[in-house]
Amino acid sequence: MGRRKKQVDIEDAIADKDADEKRKNSTLTEDEQRALLFQHKGAYEKALADKKAADARLKNVCKIAKAELGKGAVADIKDAIALEQPEGEAAHRAEIERQLRIARWMGASVRTQFSFSEDMTPSVDRAYEEGKRAGLKGDPASPPHDPSVPQYGKWMEGWHAGQGVLASDFRKKIDMPSEAEEAAPINADVPEFHAAAH
């Protein structure tokens, strides 16, 4: 196995040398190559600064979410984002089933009846919840139902309920951290998904 790694290292070194030779043998003058280096260096530095600024903004978003929603806010947000993806529900379902299986195997006191059977919620109730979710998200009032069906009215009713929550002064109820807590550094585990954002 050591011989295989050594062979790969040798091949990589040869490929790097060949790439350097092609660059050196380019029709560009040395000054032209230097000019290209400076252009790429400037673009790299700008992109790096943008990445750092985006990372700082994401850390701030995570910090505020944790202050307002509690310690598990970032995990909740990640789950919500994943569930919006086509494969997200299946992956979430599989994770819950795995956790319940391990809990059962370990003798944990997970005794609830749990099933992922077909959703039997009446369509008007589902429409209300979908409308409420859209209202809470601040989406426009655009029901996916024809105005002639009862689901349209229920969706709109739910949307108005969600909008009512947004219009209320509910943020005044939030216990914001003190200035000392505000100045404290963010836990290292908060921005764990920021690397995927760049």
C-alpha positions as CSV (number, residue, x, y, z in Angstrom):
1,M,0.0,0.0,0.0
2,G,2.9,2.3,0.7
3,R,4.3,1.7,-2.7
4,R,1.0,2.7,-4.3
5,K,0.9,6.0,-2.4
6,K,4.6,6.7,-3.4
7,Q,3.7,6.0,-7.1
8,V,0.7,8.5,-6.9
9,D,3.0,11.1,-5.2
10,I,5.5,10.7,-8.0
11,E,2.8,11.0,-10.7
12,D,1.4,14.1,-9.0
13,A,4.9,15.7,-8.9
14,I,5.4,14.9,-12.6
15,A,2.0,16.4,-13.5
16,D,2.8,19.6,-11.4
17,K,6.2,19.9,-13.1
18,D,4.6,19.5,-16.6
19,A,2.0,22.2,-15.7
20,D,4.8,24.5,-14.6
21,E,6.7,23.9,-17.8
22,K,3.7,24.6,-20.0
23,R,3.2,27.9,-18.1
24,K,6.9,28.8,-18.4
25,N,6.8,27.9,-22.1
26,S,3.8,30.1,-22.7
27,T,3.9,32.8,-25.4
28,L,3.3,35.4,-22.6
29,T,6.2,37.5,-21.4
30,E,7.2,37.4,-17.8
31,D,5.6,40.8,-17.3
32,E,2.4,39.6,-18.9
33,Q,2.4,36.6,-16.5
34,R,3.0,38.9,-13.6
35,A,0.1,41.1,-14.7
36,L,-2.1,38.0,-14.8
37,L,-0.9,37.0,-11.3
38,F,-1.8,40.4,-9.9
39,Q,-5.2,40.3,-11.6
40,H,-6.0,36.8,-10.2
41,K,-4.5,37.8,-6.8
42,G,-6.9,40.8,-6.7
43,A,-9.9,38.6,-7.6
44,Y,-8.9,36.0,-5.0
45,E,-8.6,38.7,-2.3
46,K,-12.0,40.2,-3.1
47,A,-13.6,36.7,-3.1
48,L,-11.9,35.9,0.2
49,A,-13.1,39.2,1.8
50,D,-16.6,38.5,0.5
51,K,-16.5,35.0,2.0
52,K,-15.3,36.3,5.3
53,A,-18.1,39.0,5.3
54,A,-20.7,36.3,4.4
55,D,-19.4,34.0,7.2
56,A,-19.6,36.9,9.7
57,R,-23.2,37.6,8.6
58,L,-24.2,34.0,8.9
59,K,-22.7,33.8,12.4
60,N,-24.7,36.8,13.3
61,V,-27.9,35.3,11.9
62,C,-27.2,32.1,14.0
63,K,-26.5,34.1,17.1
64,I,-29.8,36.1,16.8
65,A,-31.8,32.9,16.0
66,K,-30.3,31.2,19.1
67,A,-31.1,34.3,21.2
68,E,-34.7,34.4,20.0
69,L,-35.5,30.7,19.5
70,G,-33.2,28.9,21.9
71,K,-30.2,26.6,21.7
72,G,-31.6,24.3,19.1
73,A,-32.5,27.1,16.6
74,V,-29.8,26.4,14.0
75,A,-30.7,22.7,14.0
76,D,-34.4,23.6,13.6
77,I,-33.6,25.9,10.7
78,K,-31.4,23.3,9.0
79,D,-34.3,20.8,9.3
80,A,-36.8,23.3,7.9
81,I,-34.5,24.0,4.9
82,A,-33.9,20.2,4.3
83,L,-37.7,19.5,4.5
84,E,-38.3,22.0,1.7
85,Q,-36.1,19.9,-0.7
86,P,-37.7,17.1,-2.7
87,E,-35.7,14.4,-1.0
88,G,-35.8,16.2,2.4
89,E,-38.9,14.6,3.9
90,A,-37.6,11.0,3.1
91,A,-34.2,11.8,4.6
92,H,-35.9,13.3,7.7
93,R,-38.2,10.4,8.1
94,A,-35.3,7.9,7.8
95,E,-33.4,9.8,10.5
96,I,-36.3,9.8,12.9
97,E,-36.8,6.1,12.3
98,R,-33.1,5.5,13.0
99,Q,-33.2,7.5,16.2
100,L,-36.3,5.6,17.4
101,R,-34.8,2.3,16.6
102,I,-31.6,3.0,18.5
103,A,-33.6,4.4,21.5
104,R,-35.7,1.2,21.5
105,W,-32.6,-1.0,21.3
106,M,-31.0,0.9,24.2
107,G,-34.1,0.5,26.3
108,A,-34.9,4.2,26.4
109,S,-38.3,5.2,27.5
110,V,-39.6,6.0,24.0
111,R,-43.0,4.5,24.2
112,T,-45.1,6.6,21.9
113,Q,-46.9,5.0,18.9
114,F,-45.4,6.5,15.9
115,S,-46.2,5.9,12.2
116,F,-45.4,7.5,8.9
117,S,-48.6,6.2,7.4
118,E,-50.5,8.2,4.8
119,D,-51.7,11.6,6.0
120,M,-55.4,11.4,6.7
121,T,-55.8,15.1,7.5
122,P,-58.8,16.5,5.6
123,S,-57.8,18.6,2.6
124,V,-59.4,21.7,4.0
125,D,-57.4,21.4,7.2
126,R,-54.2,20.9,5.2
127,A,-55.1,23.9,3.1
128,Y,-55.5,26.0,6.3
129,E,-52.1,24.9,7.6
130,E,-50.4,25.5,4.2
131,G,-52.0,29.0,4.1
132,K,-51.0,29.7,7.7
133,R,-47.4,28.6,6.9
134,A,-47.3,30.9,3.9
135,G,-48.7,33.8,6.0
136,L,-46.1,33.2,8.7
137,K,-43.3,33.2,6.1
138,G,-44.5,36.5,4.7
139,D,-45.4,34.9,1.3
140,P,-48.0,36.6,-0.9
141,A,-51.6,35.5,-0.7
142,S,-51.6,33.1,-3.6
143,P,-53.6,30.0,-2.8
144,P,-52.8,27.0,-5.0
145,H,-56.5,26.2,-5.2
146,D,-59.3,27.3,-7.5
147,P,-61.6,29.9,-5.9
148,S,-64.6,27.6,-6.4
149,V,-63.3,24.9,-3.9
150,P,-63.5,25.2,-0.1
151,Q,-59.7,24.7,0.2
152,Y,-59.3,28.2,-1.3
153,G,-61.2,29.8,1.5
154,K,-59.4,27.8,4.2
155,W,-56.0,28.6,2.7
156,M,-56.8,32.3,2.8
157,E,-58.1,31.9,6.3
158,G,-54.9,30.3,7.3
159,W,-52.8,32.9,5.5
160,H,-54.6,35.7,7.3
161,A,-54.0,33.9,10.6
162,G,-50.3,33.8,9.8
163,Q,-50.2,37.4,8.8
164,G,-52.0,38.3,12.1
165,V,-49.1,36.8,14.0
166,L,-46.6,38.7,11.9
167,A,-48.5,42.0,12.5
168,S,-48.6,41.4,16.3
169,D,-46.0,42.7,18.6
170,F,-44.8,39.2,19.5
171,R,-41.1,40.2,19.3
172,K,-41.6,42.3,22.4
173,K,-42.1,39.0,24.3
174,I,-38.6,37.8,23.4
175,D,-36.0,37.9,26.2
176,M,-33.0,39.3,24.5
177,P,-29.5,38.6,25.9
178,S,-27.9,41.2,28.1
179,E,-25.1,43.4,26.7
180,A,-22.5,41.0,28.4
181,E,-24.1,38.0,26.7
182,E,-24.3,40.0,23.5
183,A,-20.6,40.6,23.6
184,A,-19.7,37.0,24.3
185,P,-18.2,35.1,21.4
186,I,-20.4,32.7,19.5
187,N,-20.0,29.1,20.4
188,A,-17.9,27.2,17.9
189,D,-20.8,24.9,17.0
190,V,-23.2,27.6,15.9
191,P,-22.0,28.3,12.3
192,E,-21.3,24.6,11.6
193,F,-23.2,24.8,8.3
194,H,-21.6,28.1,7.1
195,A,-18.9,26.2,5.2
196,A,-21.6,24.8,2.8
197,A,-22.8,28.4,2.1
198,H,-19.8,29.4,0.1
